[in-house]
């Protein structure tokens, strides 16, 4: 009975927030723990979830990843797509970067020769102990084949230690700057219904909903991360773990 009253008051009056929905109900009814029941209903109202626009500071703080002072220990992996297909039919990008040296293997070689503020040197020099010249450089080839040769080991270790300190410094600066414009994220629970903000818009994307879903939370993880499962045949990726 109370569920139907709350549903009618909320949906028939334009999906207002808690306070206005409560005022509509109190004109005619008295329901125990009304506010908490309305909050629970609106929190799982699919039209509200898909249309809600966050105002003020965005949620979620920055959580920098700890970096060991060793190359090839931590990888940053990201993907993008679908894009306009290439002549060979490729339409996705998969980028893999060494988290410590920022080295990109076999992709965009010139980036590995470019100064990186976070490590205060170039990715190639931090990884190999020398800067890149040509892909076929014999000196570079020898260093790659003998990663720990004594000739460059001492200098390289000093650079890696300095780079680690630079990374920690930049991470702290980024964390403070990012978090100053953020607030603590809302804590969801298993079973809650949520939507995922759309980040890619195709043709006529401005007319599409800004959110995908709805999804149901199936697991709660650290640093405001969740596993979700799509509910029904609605727009959005199938994300299930």
N, C-alpha and C positions, 0 to 999 in steps of 0.2 A: 504494500500500500504506500508506504513512505517513498519507496523507490519511484513509483509511478508519479507521485506528486512532484518530486524533485525533477524528474525527467521532463514532465510537461511544463513546469515553471521555467526550466532552463532552455529547452529547445523551442517552445512556442513563443518565447519572448526575446529571441535573437541571440541566444547563447551568451548572455551576460556573465560577468564574473560572480564571485561568491557573494559579495555584499548585496548586489542588486537582485540576484536570484533568491537570496534569503528574504529580502524585503517583499518580493512578490508572494512568497509562501506564507509569511507571517500575517498577511492581510486576511487569510482565510483559515489557516491551520496552525496547530502547535505540534511539533515533532521533537521528541527527545534527541539531544545531541545533533541538532539540525545542521549547524555550521560544519562540523566534521564530516557529516554525511554528504553535504553539498561539495565540500572540498574533494572528497574521494570520488564523487561522480564526475566533477569537472576535470579532475586529473586524468580520467580515463575516457573522456568524451572525444571521440575520433575527429569530428569536425573542428573542435577547438584545438586539438593537438596539431592538425594539419594547417590551421590558419593562424596559430598564435605567433605573434611577433614580439621578440624579446626587446625590452626597452632598457635604457640605462647601460650600466656596465655589463659586458658579456661575461658569461660564466666560465669557470675553469681556469686555474692557475697553470703557469708553465712549470713543467717538471723535467729539468735537464737530465740527460742520461750520463751516468758516470763513465768516464773514459780512462781506460788503462793506458799506460805509456808504452804500448806495443802496437805496431801496425797489424792490420788484418785480424784483429781480435773481435772488433765490433763492426758490423755492417749496417748502413742505413739503406733501406730498400723502399722504393716508391714506384707507383705505376700511374699512368694517365691514359685515358681513352674512354670510349672509342673516338678516334680522330678520323679525318678524311683518309681513306685507304691509299697507300702508296701503289706504285705500279706492280709491286710484287704482292699486294694484298695485305700488307701490314697496317694495322690500325691502332696498335697499343704501344706505349713506351714503358719499359722497365729499366729503372736506373738503380745501379748498385754502387755505393760509395763507401770506401774505407772510413769508418767513423773517426779515426785518430788522425791519419795523414791527409784525409780528403782526396785520396788518390782514386782516379777512375780508370780502371783497366781497359785498355783497347778502345776507349770511347773519348772523343774530343781531346786528343793529346795535348792541345794547346792549353786546356784548363789545368793540366797537371804542371804546367810551367808558369802558371799565373800566381802571383802573391796572394795569400789568403790571410785576412786579418786575424782570424781565430787562432792560427798557429804561427803567425809572424814570419812565415817563409813560404816557399812553394811546396805543394804536396810531393813532387818528385824528389826535391832535395831532402825533405824530412824522411821519406821512405828509403832512399838509396844512398844518401850522403853527398850526392852531387846533383846539380841541376841538369835537366834534359837539354840535349843539343839536337841530335837527329835520332830517329827511331832505330837506325842501324849502328849507332855509336858503339864501337867496340868496348870502350871503357864501361859504358852502362851495361852492356851484355855480360861482361865479366862480373860486375857487382850483383846482377840479378842471379847469375848462376852460383855465385858464392856469397850468399846473403850475409854471413857473419865474418868475412875476411878481416883480419886484424888491421889492415891499412886504414879502413874507414870506421871501424867499430867505435873507438873512443869519441871521435867527433860526432858521430851519429847519435850516440847515447846522450851526449850533452845537448844536442839539438832536440831530442825527444823529450828530455826532462824539461827543457825550457818551453817547448811547445805545450806540454801538459799544463804547466803553470799558466800559460797564455790562454789555453782553452778554459780552464777553471775561472779565470778572471772574466773572460768574455761571457761565459755561461751565467755568472752571477750578475753582470751588467744587464744581460738580456732578460734574466729572470725578474730583476727589480723593475725594469722598464715595462715589461709585458704585464706583470701582476698589478702595477699601479693603475692599469686601465681595466682590471678584471675584478670579479667577485667570486666567492666560493661557489662551486657548482652545486646544483640541486642533487640530492642523493636519491637515486631511484632504487627500487626493490624488484626482486624477481616477480614476474607477473604483471608489472606495470606496462601500460601501453604508451608508446612513444612514437615520434616521427623523426626522420633524419633530414637535415637541411640539404636542399639541392645545391650542389656546387658547380654543376655543368649544365649549360642551357644550349640546346640545339636550336634549329630554325623555329621561329615563333616562340622561343623560350619565355619571353616576357609574359605570355598569357598562361603559362603553366603554373601549377601550384609551387610554392617555394619550398615545400617539404615533400618527402617521399614516405610511403608507408600506408597504414600504420604497421608498427612492429611491436612484438612482445619481448620484454627482457627475459632472457633465460639464464644469465649468469652475471654476477657482479665482480669486476676485477679492480686492481689497484689503479690509482691516478685517474679516477673518473672515467673508466672504460667499462664497456658492457658488451656481452654477447647478446644478439637479438635474433628473432625469428619473424619472418614476414607473416602477417595475418591476412589470409585470403588472397584472391587474385587481384591485387592492386599494383599500382606503379611503384617500382623500386627494385633494387637488387635483392636476390635471395642471399641473406647473410645468416648462416647457421653454423655453429661450432658445437 
